[in-house]
Amino acid sequence: MKRRVFLVVLDGVGIGALPDADRYGDEGSNTLGNMAANVGGLKVPFLTTLGLGRIEPLLGVPAVENPRGAYGKMAEASAGKDTITGHWELTGVVLDRPFPVYPNGFPDEIIVPFTKAIGRGVLGNKAASGTEIIKEYGPEHLATGKPIVYTSADSVFQIAAHEEIIPIDELYRICTTARELLRGEHQVARVIARPFIGQPGSFTRTKRRRDFSVVPPEETILDRLAASGVAVVGVGKIEDIYSGRGLTASYHTGDNISTLEQLLVLGTELEGPALVFANCIDFDSLYGHRNDPAGFAAALTTADGYLEKIAALLKPEDVLIITADHGGDPTTPSTDHSREYVPLLVTGPSVRPGVALGVRTSFTDVAATIADLFGVAGWTKGISFFQEMALTAEK
C-alpha cells in the first residue's frame, strides 16, 4: 500500500461551545461562527465545497447540496483545552485531568529551585502577552542578563531572552533545566524558549522559538505507524508537541505559510506509505490570543487556497483530513483557548463525497481511522469512521 494521509490541524479553529464549556468560562464561544458574524462572512470556497457549511450555519459558508468531502465535528473527551491535550487526543491519548495553569505567576517552590539551577535571577513571573512582556522587561533584561519568565492562560512556562544577551543554545539549555524541574503537580504542558532581538522600543521575537513538551504517557498512533514501517512526518510544531517521539522526519516551520508550502513539497515529492501530520499555528498564536477576528478570517482564506492545492496533489489512495485541536474565539473578551467542538473534513479520490460523519465523541476517532487507513491491527482507541467514508480504492 502506497497510501499517504495528510492530517492538517488548523490550530484554534473551533466550531461551537462544548456542553461543558461553562466549566471553563467558555459558554457562547464559537470560533468560526462568531468570527464569521464579526467580519461579515467567511471566504473559504474550498472548505465550503468539502461541507463546512453543513456542520454548522456559518455566515458566508453555504451548506452546499453536494459536498465533495465527508464532514462532521468532534468533541474533546480529555479534560482541558490546550494544544498538547488536543493533539495527543487526535493520536489516541485521552487525559483525565488538565495540565496546571498559573494565572498569578509561578510560586516560589518553582522559581527558587529554577533560579538556583540556572545561576540567574528572573524577571516578570506573571501571566502576560509575549510581545508586551518583552517591551516591559526587555530593557532591564539587557542590563541584568536575567531571563524573562512568564505564562499565559495556557499551561506554559515561557522564557524570553535577547539573543545577544543569552545565546540561543544557552536559552535552550535553560529551558531544558526548567523542563526537568517541572514535574508532578507542576508538570506544565510546555516550556517554551522565546528568543528576541532589537532595542528598547523595537524588540522583535525571532523564529527560533522552541517548545519543550511533556512526553505522551502512552502509545500514540504515531508510535504504532513508525514501528510498522510507515513514514511519519511532522510539519510545524508537531515535533515539539510529541518531543520528537513517533516521528521519522520533521520540518520545523514557524508560521502558516511555511507549513502549507512544505505540505505542497511533500505532496509532490513524498512517496507512501506515509502520514504527514501538520499544525498551522498562526490562527492561535497571532489571531486567537490577540482577539483579531479580521486577521484570523484573512489567514483562514489564505489557508483555504493552499488546502485546495494540497488536495489537488492527492493520489488515488491518498486522504486529506482537516481538523483542529481546540477553539480560540477571537471575538470574546478572553484571549485564552476556548472549549469547543472542532470541525472534521475529509477528502481524497477514494473518499465517498457527501458523507455525514456526525458528532464524534472523541478526537481519538481520527487515530482509529488512521489505523484502519494503514491496516494497523489491534488498535483499540477511538471509533473509526473508515467504513462510513466508504473508501473505493484498494484497502
C-alpha positions as CSV (number, residue, x, y, z in Angstrom):
1,M,0.0,0.0,0.0
2,K,1.4,3.4,-1.0
3,R,-1.3,5.5,0.7
4,R,-0.4,8.9,2.1
5,V,-2.6,10.5,4.7
6,F,-2.3,14.3,5.3
7,L,-3.6,15.3,8.8
8,V,-3.8,19.1,9.0
9,V,-4.6,20.8,12.3
10,L,-5.9,24.4,12.0
11,D,-4.8,25.4,15.4
12,G,-7.6,27.0,17.4
13,V,-10.3,26.8,14.7
14,G,-13.3,25.6,16.8
15,I,-16.9,25.4,15.7
16,G,-19.1,25.9,18.8
17,A,-19.0,25.5,22.6
18,L,-19.0,22.1,24.1
19,P,-21.7,21.2,26.6
20,D,-19.2,21.6,29.5
21,A,-17.8,24.9,28.2
22,D,-19.2,26.8,31.1
23,R,-16.8,24.9,33.4
24,Y,-14.0,26.6,31.5
25,G,-15.6,30.0,31.3
26,D,-16.3,29.5,27.6
27,E,-20.0,29.4,27.3
28,G,-21.1,31.1,24.0
29,S,-17.7,30.6,22.3
30,N,-17.8,29.7,18.7
31,T,-14.6,30.5,16.8
32,L,-15.9,30.0,13.3
33,G,-19.5,31.2,13.9
34,N,-18.7,34.3,15.9
35,M,-15.8,35.3,13.7
36,A,-17.9,34.9,10.6
37,A,-20.6,37.2,12.0
38,N,-18.0,39.7,13.1
39,V,-16.3,40.0,9.7
40,G,-19.5,39.9,7.6
41,G,-18.9,36.3,6.4
42,L,-16.0,33.9,5.8
43,K,-14.4,33.4,2.4
44,V,-13.4,29.8,2.3
45,P,-14.5,28.3,-1.0
46,F,-12.6,25.1,-0.8
47,L,-13.7,24.2,2.8
48,T,-17.2,25.1,1.7
49,T,-17.1,22.6,-1.1
50,L,-16.0,19.9,1.4
51,G,-19.1,20.5,3.5
52,L,-18.0,23.0,6.2
53,G,-21.4,24.8,6.0
54,R,-23.2,21.6,6.6
55,I,-21.6,21.1,10.0
56,E,-22.9,24.4,11.5
57,P,-24.5,27.5,10.0
58,L,-21.7,30.0,9.2
59,L,-22.2,33.4,7.5
60,G,-20.6,33.3,4.1
61,V,-20.3,29.5,4.1
62,P,-23.4,28.0,2.4
63,A,-24.4,24.4,3.1
64,V,-23.6,23.1,-0.4
65,E,-26.0,20.5,-1.7
66,N,-23.3,18.0,-2.9
67,P,-20.2,18.3,-0.7
68,R,-17.1,16.8,-2.2
69,G,-15.9,15.6,1.2
70,A,-17.0,13.8,4.3
71,Y,-17.9,16.2,7.1
72,G,-18.7,16.3,10.8
73,K,-17.4,17.6,14.1
74,M,-15.7,16.2,17.2
75,A,-16.0,16.7,20.9
76,E,-12.9,16.6,23.1
77,A,-13.1,13.8,25.6
78,S,-10.0,14.9,27.6
79,A,-10.1,17.4,30.4
80,G,-8.7,20.7,29.3
81,K,-8.4,22.8,26.1
82,D,-4.7,23.3,25.4
83,T,-2.7,22.4,22.3
84,I,-0.9,19.4,23.8
85,T,-4.1,17.8,25.0
86,G,-5.9,18.3,21.7
87,H,-3.1,16.9,19.6
88,W,-2.5,14.0,21.8
89,E,-6.1,13.0,21.7
90,L,-6.1,13.2,17.9
91,T,-3.4,10.4,18.1
92,G,-5.1,8.3,20.7
93,V,-4.3,9.7,24.2
94,V,-7.1,10.9,26.4
95,L,-6.1,12.8,29.6
96,D,-8.3,12.7,32.7
97,R,-7.1,16.0,34.2
98,P,-5.9,19.2,32.6
99,F,-2.3,20.5,32.8
100,P,-1.8,23.1,35.6
101,V,-2.0,26.8,34.8
102,Y,-0.6,29.8,36.8
103,P,-2.7,32.9,36.3
104,N,-0.9,34.6,39.2
105,G,2.6,33.6,38.2
106,F,4.7,30.7,39.4
107,P,5.1,30.0,43.2
108,D,8.4,30.1,45.0
109,E,8.6,26.3,45.1
110,I,9.1,26.5,41.3
111,I,11.1,29.8,40.9
112,V,13.6,29.3,43.7
113,P,15.0,25.9,42.5
114,F,14.9,27.2,38.9
115,T,17.0,30.3,39.6
116,K,19.4,28.2,41.7
117,A,19.8,25.7,38.9
118,I,20.5,28.3,36.2
119,G,22.5,30.6,38.4
120,R,20.5,33.7,37.5
121,G,17.5,35.6,38.9
122,V,14.4,36.1,36.7
123,L,12.2,39.0,35.7
124,G,8.5,39.1,35.2
125,N,7.0,35.9,36.6
126,K,3.4,36.6,35.7
127,A,0.7,35.9,33.1
128,A,1.3,38.2,30.1
129,S,1.3,38.7,26.4
130,G,4.7,37.7,25.0
131,T,5.1,40.9,23.0
132,E,4.1,43.1,25.9
133,I,6.3,41.5,28.5
134,I,9.5,41.9,26.4
135,K,8.5,45.5,25.9
136,E,8.1,45.9,29.7
137,Y,11.1,43.9,30.9
138,G,13.4,44.0,27.9
139,P,15.5,47.0,29.0
140,E,16.0,45.5,32.4
141,H,16.9,42.2,30.9
142,L,19.5,43.9,28.7
143,A,21.0,45.5,31.8
144,T,21.0,42.5,34.1
145,G,21.1,39.4,31.9
146,K,18.1,37.9,33.8
147,P,15.7,35.9,31.7
148,I,12.1,36.9,31.5
149,V,9.8,34.2,32.8
150,Y,6.0,34.4,32.1
151,T,3.0,32.3,31.4
152,S,-0.4,32.7,29.8
153,A,-3.8,31.2,30.1
154,D,-2.2,28.0,28.7
155,S,-0.2,25.5,30.7
156,V,3.2,27.0,29.7
157,F,6.4,28.2,31.3
158,Q,7.9,30.7,28.9
159,I,11.4,32.0,29.0
160,A,12.2,35.1,26.9
161,A,15.8,36.3,26.3
162,H,17.6,38.6,23.9
163,E,19.8,36.5,21.6
164,E,22.8,38.8,22.2
165,I,22.4,38.5,26.0
166,I,21.6,34.8,26.3
167,P,22.7,32.9,23.2
168,I,20.2,30.6,21.7
169,D,21.9,27.4,22.8
170,E,22.1,28.6,26.4
171,L,18.4,29.6,26.3
172,Y,17.6,26.1,25.1
173,R,19.7,24.7,28.0
174,I,17.8,26.9,30.5
175,C,14.5,25.6,29.1
176,T,15.8,22.0,29.4
177,T,16.5,22.7,33.1
178,A,13.0,24.1,33.6
179,R,11.5,21.0,31.9
180,E,13.4,18.7,34.2
181,L,12.2,20.6,37.3
182,L,8.6,20.9,36.3
183,R,7.3,17.5,37.3
184,G,4.5,16.1,39.4
185,E,1.8,18.6,40.3
186,H,3.7,21.3,38.4
187,Q,4.1,19.4,35.2
188,V,3.2,22.1,32.7
189,A,2.4,21.0,29.2
190,R,5.2,23.1,27.6
191,V,8.3,25.0,28.4
192,I,8.8,27.5,25.6
193,A,12.0,29.3,24.6
194,R,11.1,32.8,23.3
195,P,14.2,34.5,21.8
196,F,14.0,38.1,20.7
197,I,16.3,40.7,19.2
198,G,16.3,44.5,18.8
199,Q,16.5,47.5,21.2
200,P,14.1,49.1,23.6
201,G,11.0,50.3,21.7
202,S,11.7,47.9,18.8
203,F,12.0,44.4,20.2
204,T,11.1,41.6,17.9
205,R,10.6,37.9,18.6
206,T,12.6,35.6,16.3
207,K,11.6,32.4,14.7
208,R,13.9,30.3,16.8
209,R,11.2,29.6,19.3
210,R,11.4,26.1,20.6
211,D,8.8,24.1,22.7
212,F,9.9,21.5,25.3
213,S,6.8,19.4,25.8
214,V,6.0,16.6,28.1
215,V,6.1,13.1,26.5
216,P,2.8,11.3,25.9
217,P,2.1,8.9,28.8
218,E,1.1,6.1,26.4
219,E,1.4,4.9,22.9
220,T,0.1,7.1,20.1
221,I,-0.8,6.1,16.6
222,L,2.4,7.8,15.5
223,D,4.4,5.3,17.6
224,R,2.5,2.4,16.1
225,L,2.8,3.6,12.5
226,A,6.6,4.3,12.8
227,A,7.2,0.9,14.3
228,S,5.3,-0.7,11.4
229,G,7.4,0.9,8.8
230,V,5.2,3.8,7.8
231,A,6.9,7.2,7.4
232,V,5.5,9.7,10.0
233,V,6.4,13.2,9.0
234,G,5.8,16.2,11.3
235,V,5.4,19.7,9.9
236,G,5.2,22.8,12.1
237,K,5.4,22.4,15.8
238,I,4.4,18.7,15.8
239,E,7.9,17.7,16.7
240,D,7.7,19.9,19.8
241,I,4.3,18.6,20.8
242,Y,5.4,15.0,20.8
243,S,9.0,15.6,21.9
244,G,10.0,14.0,18.6
245,R,8.5,10.7,19.6
246,G,6.8,8.6,16.9
247,L,8.2,10.8,14.1
248,T,10.5,9.5,11.4
249,A,11.1,13.0,9.9
250,S,10.3,16.6,10.9
251,Y,10.1,20.0,9.3
252,H,10.0,22.7,12.0
253,T,8.2,25.6,10.3
254,G,7.2,28.7,12.3
255,D,4.1,30.0,10.5
256,N,1.1,29.0,8.4
257,I,2.6,29.8,5.0
258,S,5.9,27.9,5.7
259,T,3.8,24.9,6.9
260,L,1.5,24.9,3.9
261,E,4.3,25.4,1.5
262,Q,6.1,22.4,3.0
263,L,2.9,20.4,2.6
264,L,2.9,21.2,-1.1
265,V,6.5,20.0,-1.4
266,L,5.7,16.8,0.4
267,G,2.5,16.3,-1.6
268,T,4.7,16.5,-4.7
269,E,7.7,14.5,-3.6
270,L,6.9,12.2,-0.8
271,E,6.2,8.5,-1.6
272,G,3.9,6.4,0.6
273,P,3.1,4.8,2.8
274,A,3.3,7.9,4.9
275,L,1.4,10.0,7.5
276,V,2.1,13.7,7.2
277,F,0.9,15.5,10.4
278,A,0.9,19.3,10.2
279,N,0.0,22.2,12.5
280,C,-1.0,25.6,11.3
281,I,-0.1,27.8,14.3
282,D,-1.0,31.3,13.2
283,F,-4.7,31.1,13.8
284,D,-4.0,30.5,17.5
285,S,-0.8,32.5,18.2
286,L,-1.3,35.6,16.0
287,Y,-5.1,36.0,16.0
288,G,-6.9,33.9,18.6
289,H,-4.7,35.0,21.5
290,R,-4.7,38.6,20.2
291,N,-8.5,38.8,19.6
292,D,-8.1,39.7,16.0
293,P,-11.1,38.3,14.1
294,A,-10.2,40.1,10.8
295,G,-6.7,38.8,10.8
296,F,-8.0,35.3,11.7
297,A,-10.5,35.3,8.9
298,A,-7.9,36.5,6.3
299,A,-5.5,33.8,7.4
300,L,-8.2,31.2,7.0
301,T,-8.9,32.4,3.5
302,T,-5.2,32.1,2.6
303,A,-5.0,28.6,4.1
304,D,-8.2,27.6,2.2
305,G,-6.4,28.3,-1.1
306,Y,-3.4,26.2,-0.1
307,L,-5.5,23.3,1.1
308,E,-7.2,23.2,-2.3
309,K,-3.8,23.0,-3.9
310,I,-2.8,20.2,-1.5
311,A,-6.0,18.3,-2.3
312,A,-5.1,18.5,-6.0
313,L,-1.9,16.6,-5.3
314,L,-3.7,13.6,-3.7
315,K,-3.1,10.3,-5.5
316,P,-5.8,7.6,-5.8
317,E,-5.3,6.1,-2.3
318,D,-4.5,9.4,-0.5
319,V,-6.6,11.1,2.1
320,L,-6.6,14.6,3.5
321,I,-8.1,15.1,7.0
322,I,-8.6,18.7,8.2
323,T,-9.5,19.4,11.8
324,A,-8.4,21.5,14.9
325,D,-7.2,20.9,18.4
326,H,-9.4,23.4,20.4
327,G,-11.2,26.7,19.9
328,G,-9.7,30.2,20.0
329,D,-12.7,32.5,19.6
330,P,-11.2,36.0,18.8
331,T,-14.5,37.8,19.5
332,T,-14.8,37.1,23.2
333,P,-13.1,39.2,26.0
334,S,-10.8,36.2,26.8
335,T,-7.6,35.7,25.0
336,D,-7.4,32.1,26.1
337,H,-8.3,28.9,24.1
338,S,-12.0,28.0,24.2
339,R,-13.6,24.7,25.0
340,E,-15.2,23.9,21.6
341,Y,-16.1,21.2,19.1
342,V,-13.7,21.0,16.2
343,P,-14.6,20.6,12.5
344,L,-13.8,17.4,10.7
345,L,-13.4,17.4,7.0
346,V,-12.1,14.5,4.9
347,T,-11.4,14.3,1.2
348,G,-9.5,12.4,-1.4
349,P,-10.1,10.4,-4.6
350,S,-11.0,7.3,-2.5
351,V,-13.4,9.1,-0.1
352,R,-17.1,8.9,-0.9
353,P,-18.3,12.5,-1.1
354,G,-21.2,13.9,0.9
355,V,-20.8,11.5,3.9
356,A,-22.1,13.0,7.2
357,L,-19.8,11.8,9.9
358,G,-22.0,13.2,12.6
359,V,-20.8,14.3,16.1
360,R,-17.9,12.2,17.2
361,T,-17.5,11.8,20.9
362,S,-13.7,12.0,20.9
363,F,-10.8,13.2,18.8
364,T,-9.4,9.7,19.1
365,D,-11.7,8.7,16.2
366,V,-9.1,10.2,14.0
367,A,-6.4,7.9,15.3
368,A,-8.7,4.9,14.9
369,T,-9.4,5.9,11.3
370,I,-5.7,6.4,10.5
371,A,-5.1,2.9,11.9
372,D,-7.6,1.5,9.5
373,L,-6.3,3.5,6.6
374,F,-2.9,1.9,7.1
375,G,-4.2,-1.5,8.0
376,V,-2.9,-1.4,11.6
377,A,-4.2,-4.4,13.5
378,G,-5.2,-4.3,17.2
379,W,-5.7,-0.6,17.6
380,T,-8.4,0.0,20.2
381,K,-8.5,3.7,20.9
382,G,-11.4,5.6,19.3
383,I,-14.2,4.7,16.8
384,S,-13.0,4.6,13.2
385,F,-15.1,6.4,10.5
386,F,-13.2,4.4,7.8
387,Q,-16.2,2.4,6.8
388,E,-18.5,5.4,6.8
389,M,-16.3,7.1,4.3
390,A,-16.8,4.1,2.1
391,L,-13.3,4.2,0.5
392,T,-13.4,3.0,-3.0
393,A,-9.7,2.5,-3.6
394,E,-8.0,-0.8,-2.7
395,K,-7.8,-1.2,1.0
